[in-house]
Amino acid sequence: MKRVILTILLALNLAVPGVFAASEKGYNSHFGDMDTNNDKGVTWEEFKAFFAQAEQEKFQEADMNKDGKIDHGEWHKFKDKYGYGHVNK
């Protein structure tokens, strides 16, 4: 039974990227994986879609210039602040 549950959780995580990201790995990902429209900015909607359990306060903290988007530099500064290293794919 444990094996079945683990298999289902693994399949869900592969099918829906980011579903467990906020709870298990913290806010740690490649910027490009969150920037789904490739406009070089991650909106709250993109952030929330990637991190299923995202907190808006964390998004606002990462959006250091308060323009409503997280850019690549802001994302790395935010990750550095919390000790999240570079994620290898």
ABEGO torsion letter per residue (X at the ends): XAAAAAAAAAAAAAABBGAAAAAAAEBBBBAAAABAAGAGBBBAAAAAAABAABBAAAAAAABAAGAGBBBAAAAAAAAAAAGBBBBBX
